[in-house]
Amino acid sequence: MFKHYTMNQVVLPLDLEIKLKENDIAFAINDLVESIPEEVFDDFIRQTGRPAYHPRMMLKVILCGYTQSVFSGRKIEALLQDSIRMMWLAQGHEPSYRT
């Protein structure tokens, strides 16, 4: 006998935070970056071109990648698609390695 499994069912998005352990490094990174004052990021605001990803989110993703000894932009991009902690830190955004 098998557990019920079907791919033809509507799936609601899952809050990824519940998949992380309470002492996960992602929470420490999130708290650290959120403690930085908003004024620090004001220099990154541009009025022209495509809207950029928020520097807070990018910093969280980069720091999390570095804690896992991943320094390549392409590998960090791959982690954003595979790692639950990276998905949670990026909140569903998937920046390209060119970003």
C-alpha positions in Angstrom: 0.0 0.0 0.0 1.2 3.5 -0.8 0.5 6.9 0.7 -1.8 9.0 -1.4 0.1 10.9 -4.2 -1.4 13.0 -7.0 0.0 15.8 -9.2 -3.4 16.8 -10.5 -4.5 18.6 -7.4 -4.4 22.4 -6.6 -1.5 23.1 -4.3 -1.6 26.2 -2.1 1.7 28.0 -1.4 3.3 26.8 1.8 4.9 29.2 4.3 8.5 28.1 4.1 9.3 29.4 7.6 7.6 26.3 9.2 10.1 24.1 7.3 13.1 25.7 9.0 14.3 24.7 12.4 14.1 27.3 15.1 17.9 27.7 15.4 18.5 27.9 11.6 21.1 30.3 10.3 18.6 31.9 8.1 16.9 33.5 11.1 20.2 34.9 12.4 20.9 36.4 8.9 17.4 37.8 8.7 17.7 39.5 12.1 21.1 40.9 11.3 20.2 42.4 8.0 16.8 43.7 9.3 18.7 45.5 12.1 20.5 47.7 9.5 18.8 51.2 9.3 16.8 51.9 6.2 18.8 55.1 5.5 21.9 52.9 4.6 20.1 51.7 1.5 18.9 55.1 0.3 22.0 55.4 -2.0 20.8 52.5 -4.0 17.5 54.1 -5.1 17.3 54.9 -8.8 14.4 56.6 -10.6 15.0 55.2 -14.0 15.2 51.7 -15.5 13.7 48.5 -14.2 12.9 48.4 -10.5 15.7 46.7 -8.6 15.5 43.9 -6.0 15.7 45.4 -2.5 19.3 45.5 -1.3 18.2 43.9 2.0 17.0 40.8 0.2 20.1 40.6 -1.9 22.3 41.0 1.1 20.4 38.2 2.9 20.8 35.9 -0.1 24.5 36.6 -0.5 25.3 36.1 3.2 23.4 32.9 3.3 25.2 31.6 0.3 28.5 32.6 1.9 27.7 30.7 5.1 27.3 27.6 2.9 30.7 28.2 1.2 29.0 29.2 -2.1 30.7 32.2 -3.6 29.6 31.9 -7.3 26.6 33.9 -8.5 25.4 31.0 -10.6 25.6 28.6 -7.7 23.8 31.1 -5.5 21.1 31.3 -8.1 20.8 27.5 -8.1 20.5 27.6 -4.3 17.6 30.0 -4.6 15.8 27.2 -6.5 16.8 24.3 -4.3 17.3 25.5 -0.7 14.3 26.2 1.5 16.2 28.7 3.6 17.3 30.6 0.5 13.7 30.6 -0.8 12.5 31.9 2.6 15.1 34.7 2.7 14.2 35.7 -0.9 10.5 35.5 -0.3 9.8 33.9 -3.7 12.0 36.2 -5.7 14.5 34.5 -8.0 17.2 37.0 -9.1 19.5 35.9 -11.9 23.2 35.4 -11.3 23.7 38.5 -13.4 21.9 40.6 -10.7 
